[in-house]
Protein backbone atom coordinates (compact mmCIF):
# COMPACT_ATOMS: atom_id res chain seq x y z
CA UNK A 1 0.00 0.00 0.00
CA UNK A 2 1.36 3.42 -0.92
CA UNK A 3 1.31 6.48 1.32
CA UNK A 4 -1.37 7.99 -0.93
CA UNK A 5 -3.56 4.87 -0.57
CA UNK A 6 -3.08 4.88 3.22
CA UNK A 7 -4.03 8.58 3.38
CA UNK A 8 -7.17 7.97 1.32
CA UNK A 9 -8.11 4.94 3.43
CA UNK A 10 -7.63 6.91 6.64
CA UNK A 11 -9.60 9.83 5.23
CA UNK A 12 -12.49 7.53 4.28
CA UNK A 13 -12.54 6.05 7.80
CA UNK A 14 -12.57 9.49 9.43
CA UNK A 15 -15.32 10.74 7.11
CA UNK A 16 -17.39 7.63 7.76
CA UNK A 17 -17.09 8.04 11.55
CA UNK A 18 -17.91 11.75 11.27
CA UNK A 19 -21.06 11.03 9.24
CA UNK A 20 -22.18 8.42 11.76
CA UNK A 21 -21.58 10.74 14.71
CA UNK A 22 -23.58 13.55 13.11
CA UNK A 23 -26.33 11.41 11.61
CA UNK A 24 -29.77 12.78 12.41
CA UNK A 25 -32.94 10.84 11.93
CA UNK A 26 -35.04 12.72 9.40
CA UNK A 27 -38.78 13.05 9.13
CA UNK A 28 -40.54 12.81 5.77
CA UNK A 29 -44.05 13.88 6.79
CA UNK A 30 -45.24 17.31 7.81
CA UNK A 31 -48.42 16.46 9.70
CA UNK A 32 -49.09 18.60 12.78
CA UNK A 33 -48.44 15.82 15.31
CA UNK A 34 -45.04 15.07 13.80
CA UNK A 35 -44.11 18.74 13.67
CA UNK A 36 -45.04 19.17 17.34
CA UNK A 37 -43.07 16.06 18.34
CA UNK A 38 -39.99 17.27 16.46
CA UNK A 39 -40.21 20.72 18.09
CA UNK A 40 -40.71 19.19 21.55
CA UNK A 41 -37.65 17.00 21.07
CA UNK A 42 -35.60 19.95 19.77
CA UNK A 43 -36.67 22.15 22.68
CA UNK A 44 -35.85 19.54 25.30
CA UNK A 45 -32.49 18.80 23.70
CA UNK A 46 -31.42 22.46 23.46
CA UNK A 47 -32.38 23.23 27.05
CA UNK A 48 -30.79 20.08 28.44
CA UNK A 49 -27.55 20.10 26.46
CA UNK A 50 -26.91 23.79 25.87
CA UNK A 51 -28.67 25.59 28.74
CA UNK A 52 -28.20 22.85 31.35
CA UNK A 53 -31.84 23.21 32.38
CA UNK A 54 -34.06 20.15 32.80
CA UNK A 55 -37.56 20.81 31.53
CA UNK A 56 -40.66 18.96 32.70
CA UNK A 57 -43.52 18.83 30.22
CA UNK A 58 -46.88 19.94 31.64
CA UNK A 59 -50.31 19.68 30.05
CA UNK A 60 -51.43 23.22 30.77
CA UNK A 61 -49.47 26.35 31.54
CA UNK A 62 -48.88 27.38 35.10
CA UNK A 63 -51.64 29.84 36.05
CA UNK A 64 -49.21 32.51 37.20
CA UNK A 65 -46.65 31.92 34.44
CA UNK A 66 -45.46 35.17 32.98
CA UNK A 67 -43.31 35.03 29.92
CA UNK A 68 -40.97 38.02 30.08
CA UNK A 69 -39.19 37.27 26.81
CA UNK A 70 -39.90 35.37 23.62
CA UNK A 71 -37.55 34.28 20.87
CA UNK A 72 -39.21 34.09 17.45
CA UNK A 73 -37.88 32.15 14.45
CA UNK A 74 -39.37 30.98 11.16
CA UNK A 75 -38.82 27.98 8.93
CA UNK A 76 -39.85 28.36 5.30
CA UNK A 77 -39.69 26.43 2.06
CA UNK A 78 -41.43 23.05 1.74
CA UNK A 79 -42.80 23.71 5.22
CA UNK A 80 -43.82 27.07 6.67
CA UNK A 81 -43.59 27.47 10.45
CA UNK A 82 -43.48 30.30 12.94
CA UNK A 83 -41.98 29.30 16.29
CA UNK A 84 -42.26 31.38 19.47
CA UNK A 85 -40.25 30.34 22.53
CA UNK A 86 -41.61 32.25 25.54
CA UNK A 87 -39.86 32.07 28.89
CA UNK A 88 -39.84 33.58 32.34
CA UNK A 89 -37.20 36.16 33.20
CA UNK A 90 -35.59 33.77 35.67
CA UNK A 91 -35.33 30.98 33.07
CA UNK A 92 -33.80 33.41 30.55
CA UNK A 93 -31.24 34.56 33.14
CA UNK A 94 -30.37 31.02 34.29
CA UNK A 95 -29.97 29.80 30.70
CA UNK A 96 -27.70 32.79 29.98
CA UNK A 97 -25.61 32.18 33.09
CA UNK A 98 -25.27 28.48 32.30
CA UNK A 99 -24.36 28.95 28.64
CA UNK A 100 -22.08 31.97 28.97
CA UNK A 101 -20.67 31.33 32.43
CA UNK A 102 -21.45 34.86 33.62
CA UNK A 103 -23.57 36.34 36.42
CA UNK A 104 -26.73 38.08 35.18
CA UNK A 105 -28.81 40.39 37.38
CA UNK A 106 -31.55 41.40 34.97
CA UNK A 107 -32.51 41.45 31.34
CA UNK A 108 -29.50 42.83 29.50
CA UNK A 109 -28.11 42.48 25.98
CA UNK A 110 -26.55 39.08 26.80
CA UNK A 111 -29.92 37.71 27.92
CA UNK A 112 -31.71 39.15 24.88
CA UNK A 113 -29.09 37.70 22.52
CA UNK A 114 -29.29 34.32 24.20
CA UNK A 115 -33.09 34.14 23.99
CA UNK A 116 -32.80 34.73 20.24
CA UNK A 117 -30.04 32.13 19.99
CA UNK A 118 -32.16 29.57 21.88
CA UNK A 119 -34.99 30.07 19.35
CA UNK A 120 -32.42 29.76 16.56
CA UNK A 121 -31.00 26.50 17.98
CA UNK A 122 -34.47 24.99 18.46
CA UNK A 123 -35.49 25.95 14.92
CA UNK A 124 -32.20 24.72 13.48
CA UNK A 125 -32.38 21.40 15.28
CA UNK A 126 -35.96 20.91 14.08
CA UNK A 127 -35.06 21.89 10.49
CA UNK A 128 -32.26 19.33 10.56
CA UNK A 129 -34.79 16.57 11.29
CA UNK A 130 -37.06 17.36 8.34
CA UNK A 131 -35.80 15.77 5.14
CA UNK A 132 -37.03 18.49 2.78
CA UNK A 133 -33.93 20.05 1.29
CA UNK A 134 -35.63 23.35 0.52
CA UNK A 135 -36.12 24.50 4.13
CA UNK A 136 -34.65 27.81 5.24
CA UNK A 137 -34.28 29.13 8.77
CA UNK A 138 -35.10 32.81 9.28
CA UNK A 139 -33.27 35.22 11.54
CA UNK A 140 -34.30 35.16 15.21
CA UNK A 141 -36.14 38.06 16.79
CA UNK A 142 -36.69 38.72 20.48
CA UNK A 143 -39.77 40.40 21.94
CA UNK A 144 -40.52 41.34 25.50
CA UNK A 145 -43.55 39.35 26.61
CA UNK A 146 -45.13 36.03 25.73
CA UNK A 147 -46.38 34.35 22.59
CA UNK A 148 -49.68 36.22 22.85
CA UNK A 149 -47.83 39.31 21.58
CA UNK A 150 -46.75 37.56 18.39
CA UNK A 151 -49.35 37.06 15.69
CA UNK A 152 -48.95 34.85 12.65
CA UNK A 153 -52.00 36.02 10.70
CA UNK A 154 -51.73 33.53 7.86
CA UNK A 155 -51.36 30.42 10.03
CA UNK A 156 -53.98 27.76 9.61
CA UNK A 157 -52.98 25.80 12.71
CA UNK A 158 -51.46 26.91 16.00
CA UNK A 159 -50.13 24.42 18.56
CA UNK A 160 -48.42 25.04 21.86
CA UNK A 161 -46.75 23.04 24.58
CA UNK A 162 -45.59 24.02 28.04
CA UNK A 163 -42.79 23.17 30.42
CA UNK A 164 -41.82 23.96 33.95
CA UNK A 165 -38.35 23.85 35.46
CA UNK A 166 -36.61 24.91 38.67
CA UNK A 167 -35.66 28.07 36.77
CA UNK A 168 -39.19 28.93 35.63
CA UNK A 169 -41.79 28.39 32.93
CA UNK A 170 -41.38 27.88 29.18
CA UNK A 171 -43.97 27.83 26.43
CA UNK A 172 -43.41 27.01 22.76
CA UNK A 173 -46.02 28.02 20.22
CA UNK A 174 -45.92 26.77 16.64
CA UNK A 175 -47.89 28.37 13.82
CA UNK A 176 -48.20 26.07 10.79
CA UNK A 177 -49.10 27.65 7.47
CA UNK A 178 -50.79 25.26 5.06
C-alpha positions as CSV (number, residue, x, y, z in Angstrom):
1,X,0.0,0.0,0.0
2,X,1.4,3.4,-0.9
3,X,1.3,6.5,1.3
4,X,-1.4,8.0,-0.9
5,X,-3.6,4.9,-0.6
6,X,-3.1,4.9,3.2
7,X,-4.0,8.6,3.4
8,X,-7.2,8.0,1.3
9,X,-8.1,4.9,3.4
10,X,-7.6,6.9,6.6
11,X,-9.6,9.8,5.2
12,X,-12.5,7.5,4.3
13,X,-12.5,6.1,7.8
14,X,-12.6,9.5,9.4
15,X,-15.3,10.7,7.1
16,X,-17.4,7.6,7.8
17,X,-17.1,8.0,11.6
18,X,-17.9,11.7,11.3
19,X,-21.1,11.0,9.2
20,X,-22.2,8.4,11.8
21,X,-21.6,10.7,14.7
22,X,-23.6,13.5,13.1
23,X,-26.3,11.4,11.6
24,X,-29.8,12.8,12.4
25,X,-32.9,10.8,11.9
26,X,-35.0,12.7,9.4
27,X,-38.8,13.1,9.1
28,X,-40.5,12.8,5.8
29,X,-44.0,13.9,6.8
30,X,-45.2,17.3,7.8
31,X,-48.4,16.5,9.7
32,X,-49.1,18.6,12.8
33,X,-48.4,15.8,15.3
34,X,-45.0,15.1,13.8
35,X,-44.1,18.7,13.7
36,X,-45.0,19.2,17.3
37,X,-43.1,16.1,18.3
38,X,-40.0,17.3,16.5
39,X,-40.2,20.7,18.1
40,X,-40.7,19.2,21.5
41,X,-37.7,17.0,21.1
42,X,-35.6,19.9,19.8
43,X,-36.7,22.2,22.7
44,X,-35.8,19.5,25.3
45,X,-32.5,18.8,23.7
46,X,-31.4,22.5,23.5
47,X,-32.4,23.2,27.0
48,X,-30.8,20.1,28.4
49,X,-27.5,20.1,26.5
50,X,-26.9,23.8,25.9
51,X,-28.7,25.6,28.7
52,X,-28.2,22.9,31.3
53,X,-31.8,23.2,32.4
54,X,-34.1,20.2,32.8
55,X,-37.6,20.8,31.5
56,X,-40.7,19.0,32.7
57,X,-43.5,18.8,30.2
58,X,-46.9,19.9,31.6
59,X,-50.3,19.7,30.0
60,X,-51.4,23.2,30.8
61,X,-49.5,26.4,31.5
62,X,-48.9,27.4,35.1
63,X,-51.6,29.8,36.0
64,X,-49.2,32.5,37.2
65,X,-46.6,31.9,34.4
66,X,-45.5,35.2,33.0
67,X,-43.3,35.0,29.9
68,X,-41.0,38.0,30.1
69,X,-39.2,37.3,26.8
70,X,-39.9,35.4,23.6
71,X,-37.6,34.3,20.9
72,X,-39.2,34.1,17.5
73,X,-37.9,32.1,14.5
74,X,-39.4,31.0,11.2
75,X,-38.8,28.0,8.9
76,X,-39.8,28.4,5.3
77,X,-39.7,26.4,2.1
78,X,-41.4,23.1,1.7
79,X,-42.8,23.7,5.2
80,X,-43.8,27.1,6.7
81,X,-43.6,27.5,10.5
82,X,-43.5,30.3,12.9
83,X,-42.0,29.3,16.3
84,X,-42.3,31.4,19.5
85,X,-40.2,30.3,22.5
86,X,-41.6,32.3,25.5
87,X,-39.9,32.1,28.9
88,X,-39.8,33.6,32.3
89,X,-37.2,36.2,33.2
90,X,-35.6,33.8,35.7
91,X,-35.3,31.0,33.1
92,X,-33.8,33.4,30.5
93,X,-31.2,34.6,33.1
94,X,-30.4,31.0,34.3
95,X,-30.0,29.8,30.7
96,X,-27.7,32.8,30.0
97,X,-25.6,32.2,33.1
98,X,-25.3,28.5,32.3
99,X,-24.4,29.0,28.6
100,X,-22.1,32.0,29.0
101,X,-20.7,31.3,32.4
102,X,-21.4,34.9,33.6
103,X,-23.6,36.3,36.4
104,X,-26.7,38.1,35.2
105,X,-28.8,40.4,37.4
106,X,-31.6,41.4,35.0
107,X,-32.5,41.5,31.3
108,X,-29.5,42.8,29.5
109,X,-28.1,42.5,26.0
110,X,-26.6,39.1,26.8
111,X,-29.9,37.7,27.9
112,X,-31.7,39.1,24.9
113,X,-29.1,37.7,22.5
114,X,-29.3,34.3,24.2
115,X,-33.1,34.1,24.0
116,X,-32.8,34.7,20.2
117,X,-30.0,32.1,20.0
118,X,-32.2,29.6,21.9
119,X,-35.0,30.1,19.3
120,X,-32.4,29.8,16.6
121,X,-31.0,26.5,18.0
122,X,-34.5,25.0,18.5
123,X,-35.5,25.9,14.9
124,X,-32.2,24.7,13.5
125,X,-32.4,21.4,15.3
126,X,-36.0,20.9,14.1
127,X,-35.1,21.9,10.5
128,X,-32.3,19.3,10.6
129,X,-34.8,16.6,11.3
130,X,-37.1,17.4,8.3
131,X,-35.8,15.8,5.1
132,X,-37.0,18.5,2.8
133,X,-33.9,20.1,1.3
134,X,-35.6,23.3,0.5
135,X,-36.1,24.5,4.1
136,X,-34.6,27.8,5.2
137,X,-34.3,29.1,8.8
138,X,-35.1,32.8,9.3
139,X,-33.3,35.2,11.5
140,X,-34.3,35.2,15.2
141,X,-36.1,38.1,16.8
142,X,-36.7,38.7,20.5
143,X,-39.8,40.4,21.9
144,X,-40.5,41.3,25.5
145,X,-43.5,39.4,26.6
146,X,-45.1,36.0,25.7
147,X,-46.4,34.3,22.6
148,X,-49.7,36.2,22.8
149,X,-47.8,39.3,21.6
150,X,-46.8,37.6,18.4
151,X,-49.3,37.1,15.7
152,X,-49.0,34.9,12.6
153,X,-52.0,36.0,10.7
154,X,-51.7,33.5,7.9
155,X,-51.4,30.4,10.0
156,X,-54.0,27.8,9.6
157,X,-53.0,25.8,12.7
158,X,-51.5,26.9,16.0
159,X,-50.1,24.4,18.6
160,X,-48.4,25.0,21.9
161,X,-46.8,23.0,24.6
162,X,-45.6,24.0,28.0
163,X,-42.8,23.2,30.4
164,X,-41.8,24.0,34.0
165,X,-38.4,23.8,35.5
166,X,-36.6,24.9,38.7
167,X,-35.7,28.1,36.8
168,X,-39.2,28.9,35.6
169,X,-41.8,28.4,32.9
170,X,-41.4,27.9,29.2
171,X,-44.0,27.8,26.4
172,X,-43.4,27.0,22.8
173,X,-46.0,28.0,20.2
174,X,-45.9,26.8,16.6
175,X,-47.9,28.4,13.8
176,X,-48.2,26.1,10.8
177,X,-49.1,27.6,7.5
178,X,-50.8,25.3,5.1
